[in-house]
Amino acid sequence: MAWFKRQTDKLGEVAPPEERTVKTEGIFVKCENDNCGATIYRKDLKSNLSVCPTCGHHFRLSARDRLQMLFDDGQYTERDANIAPTNPLNFVDQAPYSDRLRKSQKQTGMLDALLTGEGRLGGRPVVICAMEFGFMGGSMGSVVGEKITLAIEYCLAKRYPLIVVSCSGGARMQEGALSLMQMAKISAALARLDDAGLPYVSLLTNPTTGGVTASFAMLGDFNIAEPGALIGFAGPRVIEQTIRQKLPKGFQRSEFLLEHGMLDAVVDRRELRDFLCKLLIFTGPAQ
């Protein structure tokens, strides 16, 4: 079986290179780490949980892949799947907000930037919320805030632990103050979870920035992160321009934050499920 085909016109001449189809395209992936650049067989990358086998660089995961990776046997029931965003401010920048929403919905197959799943982790019932960076940079709008709050209220009713996987550029500017309100809304709901003595684990992945970092992402009973994740409020370039100083090497990366007491642990994705199972055991039996 030929791995490619040659296309000819009526004169029998070989078609130009741009018209040829190569069936091996997309089989290999180049590592995103500038210091590595290894060529990786796509199936090997997937079997390694999208971690480069050469340098350990963690590729970004979709929200669906994240939930399948964490739940026992990859099985879960999606919750609050029918909540869709609107355009309350009739916001328009380079394109109408409603058009941006439709485009992201088509690209991701999701109504907004958060997926909530209920299932078991290490045999224990748990609710996990995962943010989808492919949906407008994982930005937090009113739907994201509502779905996380509903997940918290469900955990309160069921006495379940909550895990939130952050991957976001921050608050969604197209919703203005309505987006910023979600920071207080989620934080207040988390305070109720804390009063009830139920565990909340915050997993920060690359990137976790802006209003997400300034609210629920750093409010976990346990704040853990994947290696090399960018975590902060403003970006390093903005900070350097503001203070007019060169930032330390590795500033705002998860390892730097762990060293300076901002995180409880940095965990390789390949060890993350086992780590979370042990963490839930540490928090005590299901109530």
N, C-alpha and C positions, 0 to 999 in steps of 0.2 A: 504493500500500500504506500502510495507516494505521500510524502510529508508536505508537499506543496504542488501547485499546478501552474502550468504555463498557459496563459491566455493569448490566443493569436487572433489577428484580424483576417479579413478576406484574402489578403496578399500573403498570408502565412508568416508574417513578421511577428516576432516576440513582442508582447505588450510592454510598455514602459514599466520600470520597477514599481512605481507607485500603484499600479493596478494589480500587482501580484498579491496573492493571499498566502501567508505563511501560517500554518496551523499550530506552530509551536508558540505563537505569541501569547504572552500572559502566563506561561508555565513557570517562569522564574521571576523572582522579586529581588530588587536591590535593597540592601539594608539602608535605612534612612539616616543612620549615624554617620556623620561626615568622617569620623575617624576609623570607620570600618568599611562600608561600601561593599560588603560581601554579596555575592550572587547566591540566592537561596531558592531551592526548589519549593514552589508554592505549597505543595502537599506537606513537605517537611516543616514549613513554617506554621501551617495550620495545626499539625499534630503536636507542635511545641508551644501551643497556645499563643501564637503570634509573637514569640520572643526569638530574636536572632540567636541561632545556636553558636555563632562565632563570638559576638561581643555582649550578648545579653540585652540588647536594645529592645524595649517593649513597644511594639507597634500598637496603634490605637485599635480598640475593639468597638464594635457596634453594641448598642444596648441589648439587642437580642442575643448576640454571642456572649455577652457578659452574663446574662441570666442563665443561659444554657451551661456555661462553665461553672457557675456557683451552685446551682440547685442539684440535689441528688438526681443522678441519671438524666440531668438536663430537663427535668419535667417540672412545669409550674403552670399555674392558672393566672392569666392576666386579669388585673383588676382595673376598673374605671377606664376602660378602653374607649368609651364613647364620648369623652369630654374633648370638645374641639374649640380652638381659639376663634375670636372674632377680631374686628378691627375697630375698637371703641373710639379711637382718636382720629379715625380716617387718615392715618399717618402716611405721608408720602415723602420719600427722599429721592434717590435715583430711580426708584420704582415704588409703586403702591405696596403697602404692607400686605394687603390681601393677595397680591400676585406673588410676593415672596413666600407666603404661607403655602399657597397652592404648589409652588415649585418644590419646596422642601417636603411637602406631603407626598408628592409624586416620587421624589428621589429616595425617600426613606421608607415609604409605606406606613408611616406613622402620622397621627393627627397633630402631635406636638413633640417636644424634645424630651419626654420622660416616659419610661416604660415601668409599670409596677407589676410585680409577680408575687404570687403566694405559693409556697411549696415547702419542701423540707431541705434542710442543710445539716448533714450529719445525723439524719433521722429526726431532727427537731423542727417543728413548724416555725416558719419565719417569713417575713415580708421583706422583699428587696426592691428598691427603686433604683433604676439605672438611667443615667442621662445619655442622650444621643447627640454627639457632637456634630454629626452630619446634618442635623436639623437646626439651621441658623446658628451654628457654632455652639449648640447646646445651651443657648441663652435661656434665662429664666424669665418667663412671662407669667401671666395669671393662671394659665393651665398647669404649668409645672408646679407653681405654688399650691394650687388647689389639690393636685394629685398627691403631692407629698403630705399635705395636711390630712387628706382623707386616709392615706396609708397609716399615718400616726394614730388617727382616731380609731381605725380598724384594729391596730395593735393594742390600743387601750381596751377595746371591747373584748378581744380574744386573749389578751395577756401574752402577746407574741413579741419577740425581739424585732427590731428594725435595723436594716442595713441600707444605707444610701450610697450609691456609687456616683461620685461627682466627676463630670467631664464637661467643662463649661467655660465660656468666655465671660460670663457674668450676667447681669441683668439685661433684659431685652429693651433696648432704647425705644423701639417702635411702640411700646406700651407705656412709656413715660413713668409717672408716679405710680401707676397701677402695678408696674413691675417691681418697683422699689418697695411697695407695700408688702410684697410676698416675703421679704426678709423678716419683717416683724411678725407676720402671720405664722410662718413656719417656726420661728424661734419660740413664740408663745406656745404653740402646740407641743414643741419638744420639751418645754418646761413642765407641761402636764405629764408627759411620758416619764420624765425624771422623777416627778412627785410620786408616780405610781410604782417606781422602782423597777421599770422595764429597761433593758439594755438597748442602747443606740450605738451602732458602729458606723463611723464615717470613713469611707474608703475614697481617698483622693487620687485621681489619675491625671494624666497629662492631656490638656491643662486644666487646672482648677483656679479660676481667677475672678476678680471683680466682686460683685455682690453675693455670689455663691460662697466665696471664701469668707466674706465679711459676715456671713450668717451661719446657715446650718452645716456647712462643710467643716467648720472648726468647732462645732458644739457637741461632738460625739463623746460618749463615755470613753471610747477608744478612737483616737484619730490615727489611722494608718494610711500609708501611701505606697504606690508602686515606685520602683527605682527610676530616678531621673525625671520624675514628674515636675512640671512647672507649677508652682503653687504661690499665690500672692494676690494682692489687691490690684495695684497698678503694675504695668509691665516694667521690666528692668530698664528699658530705654527711656520711658517717661520719668522714672525715678532718677536716673543719671542726669537727665536734662534739668530736673527740678533742683537737685542738691548740688549739681555741677561737680560731682566726684565720681571716680571710677569705683564700681561695685566689686566686692570680693569675688573670687572665682567660685563658681557654683551657686551664687546667690539665687535664692528662690527655688532651688531644686530640692527635692525631697530629702536628700542626704544632708544638705545644709540645715534644713529645718529640724531634722532629727537631732543633729549635733547641738542646736541652739534651743532645744526643749519645746519646740512647737508641735512635734509629732511623737507618738508613742512607739511607732515601729515603721520600718520600711521593709516590705515583704515582696520577694520575687513572685511573679504571677503563677509560676509553676508550683509554688508552695502555698498559695493563698487559700485554697479551699481547706486544706488541713489546718492552717493557722486559724481560720475563722471557726472551724469546728471546735478546736481546742478553746478558743476564746469564749464561745457560747457555753461550753462546759464550765469554764471558769466563772461565768456570771451566775451559775446556779442552775438547778433543774427547771424545766418548763413548769410554769405555775398554772 
